[in-house]
Amino acid sequence: MILPLAWGLLAIVLSMGVAGASLATAAEPLVILASPSLKAPLEALGEAFEAGHPDVRVKLHYESAIDLRRTIAQMQNNGKHHIESGPFHLLAPGGAELITRMEQKYYVLPNTRRPFATARLVLVVPASLAEAPETFEALARDASLRVAIVDPAASQTGQVTQELLEGMGLVKALEGRLDIAHDSAGVLDHILHGQADVGIVRSTEVRRHQDRVRIAAEAPPASHAQIVYEIAMERFCPNRPLCQEFLVFTQSPEARTILKRLGYGVPGDDSVASSR
């Protein structure tokens, strides 16, 4: 016969066991503040990292480049280094230029930035369009074509697009025919709704919308610098060893295979998967 006191002790022991098990299985969060344009690669890399680190859960918080800069500046000014879901560990703003600015302001730890993916520019048209320009040079020959591009003042993609137009001598030929969008998603929206006839975007954007748009031409390799995506450790990262592990993972053969499968190029490899 178990006395009431014994029942009480048993209940306490059992409850402690359950609590201990809960603590043992609780996963440590790894929060990445990122550009929405990197949703697909970061989700895939996060899942692969979790597979090798069952005690870690990668959480992604997305903000546009402008909002991301504003968020970080506010946190630095207020002395609070967390977002809605708590402290964050890594920054992946979508472009090397933005990472450089953040490093200069000491928003990220020096020497922690890692380039992990690349993309090139392509000429896109609606998938339903039967006849389309087959080269970038053809844009100059057909004065009826309206061309959507990303605002050069808004992002790295826009800056590289401007570099391409200048390098190929297309700036003057396209005067009065450029349709400016805030980002690549805006370019696709403009050509799909008839605001423009063709658009210039990153190759990786097409894979995400290949049911609605197609690549008409790929930019010549020497026409512009590769678009490079980087990730870096936040200045007040709450777990630097864990952050370093993820940064190292982004450079691994497994990560490179994942990125290539998604249509991205990888640093040191000039090939970028095509969606044509």
N, C-alpha and C positions, 0 to 999 in steps of 0.2 A: 504493500500500500504506500502510495506517495503522499506525503503530508503536504498541506497547503504551502508551507515555506519552501518545500522542495519544488513544487510546481512553479512558484515565483522565480526561484533561481534558474530553473530550466528555461522559463520564458525569457529571462534576461540573457542567458547564454545564446539562445537561438536568435534573438534580435540582434545581438552583437555580431553573430555570424553572418546574418543577412546584410547588415550595414557594412561589414568588412568586405563581403563579396561585391557590394555595390561600388565601394571605393576602388576595389581591385579592377573592376571592369570599366570604370569611368575613363573615357578617352580624353587626352589632352588636346585642346584646340590649337590649330595653327591657322591664324587668320591672315589672309592676303587681301590687301586693298588694291583693286585692279581696274583697268579700263574694261568696259563692256565688250570691246572688240576682241579681247583675249579670253572670252568665256569658254569657248570650245577647247583650246589647248590647255588652259589651266585646270579645267574640270577633269580632263583626261589625265594630266600629270598628277593631280591631287588623288584621283582614284588609284593610280598605280603606286603612288607613295604610301597611301594607306594600306595597300595590300602587303607591303613590306614592313609596315609599322602599325600593327593592329591596335596599339594603344594611342594612336594619334588620329584626329579628325581634321581634315583640311576644310576650312570655311572660307568662302569667297564673298567679298563685299565689293560691289561694283559702283563706280562713279565715273563720270566723264572727266576728261583731262582738266577742264576748267574747274569743275566741282571738286575734283580730287585735290588740286592745288589749294583751293579755298579751305577744304576740310583740314588739310595738314597745317596750313598757316594758322587757322583758328586753334587747333590743338596745341601748336607750339606756343601761341600767345597766351593761352589759358593754362598752360602747364599740365594739360590732360592728354594723355597719349592713348586714347581709346575711341572706338566708334560704338555704334549701337550694340554690337555683340561682344564688346569688351576690348581689351588691349589687342593691337594688331602687331604682326611680326614682319611681314614683307610687303614691298611695294612693287607693283607691275603696272605702270601707268600707260604702257603701250608704245612708247618711243624712247630712243636713246637720248634725244634732246631734252626731254622732260626729266629724265633721271639725272642728267648732268646738272640741270638747274637745282634739283633737290639736293644733290651732293654738295653743290656750292653753298647752299643755305644750311647744310648740315642736317637736313631732314632724314638722310640715310647715312649709314656708317660708311666712312671712306673705305675703298678697296673691297667692298662687298658686292658691287654690281656684277651681274653675270648676263651676257647676251645668250639667249637660249633659242631664238627662232628668227627667221628672216622671211621676207616676201618681196615680190617684184610687182611692177605695174602692168596692167593689161587694159585693153580696150574692150568694153562690154556693150552688148545690145540686148534688147528683149529677145527671149528664146523664140518667140513667134516670128521675128523678123527674118525673112528669107534672104534678102540681099543686104549686105553690110560692107563697110570698108574693110579690106583685108590687111591693111598696114596702117601705121600711124601717119605715114607720109600722105596717104589718101585723104586725110582730113583737110589738107591744104588744097587739094584739087576739087573737092566738092563744097562749094560755097554755101550750099543749102543746109549743111549739117550743123546742128547746134550741139555743142559738146559740154557735158556736165563734168565738173572737177571739184575736188575738195578745196576749200578756201586755204590758200598758202599761209595765211596768218593764223589758222586755227590748229593745225597739227603737222606732224612730220610727213604724213602722206601728202598733204597739200604742198609742202615745201619741195618734196621730191618730184611731185608732178610738175611744178614750176620749173625745176631743174631739167626735167625731160623736155618740156616744151621749148625751153631756151636752147638746150643742146641740139635739138633736132630742127631748129630754125622755124618753129611753128607759131611763135608768139604773134607776129604781125599778121600771118594768114588767118589766125583765129580771132582777131580783134572784132568785137561786137557779136561774137558767136559763143562766148563762154557763159555757161550757166553755173553759178557758184553755189555749192552746198556746204553745210557745216562739217559733214563727215561722209564716209563712204556709204553709209546707210542712206544718207540724203541723196547721194548721186544715183543710187539704184532706184530710189523712190521717184526721182525726177524723170529717169528714162522710162520707167514703167507707166508713168502717168502722162507721158507725152510732153513734158516740159523741156526735154532734150531728146536728141536722136540717139546719141551714143554717150558713153561715160568712161572715165578713166579711174580705176580703183585698184586696190591691192588684189593680187591673185587669190588670196585666201578668202576674200569676201564672196567670190563667185561660187565656191564650193558650198557655202552656207545657203545660197539661193539658186542652185543650179537648175531647179525646176522652173524658174522664171527668167533667168538671164543666161547668156552664154558668152564665151570669149570669142571675139572677132579677130583680135591680133594681140600678140605679146610684144612688150617693149624690147627693143634690142638690148642685149646684155650690157653694152657700154653706154647706154643712153642715160642712165641715172644710177645713183648709189643704191645699194640694197637697203630696204627698210628693215631695220633691226629692232627687235623687241628685247627689252632687258628687264631683269628683276633684281631687287636689292633689299638689304636688311634695313628695317626702320631703326632710327637712332636709339630708341628706347625699347627695342625688342625684348620681351620678358623672358625669352629662352633662346639665347644665342646659339648654343650647341645644336638645338633642334632646327633653327633657321639655317645654320650652316649645312646641316644634313640635307635639307631640301634644296639649297642652292647647288650643292654638289650633285644631287640627283638630276637636276635640270641639264647637267652636262653629260650625263651617262648615256651609254649606247641604248638602253631601254627607252629613255626619254626621247632621244633622237629618232628612234623608230616610230614612236607614238606621233611625234610632230610631223614626220614625213607622211605618215598615213593620213593625217588631217590636211595635207596639202601645203604645209609650211616647209621652208628650207631651214637648214641649220647652219650655224656659224662654221666657216671653213669648208662648206660645200656649196658650190655655185648653182647647183640644180635646185629648182623649186617645182614641186609637182604641179602639173597642169590639169585644168578641169575641162579642157577642150574636148 
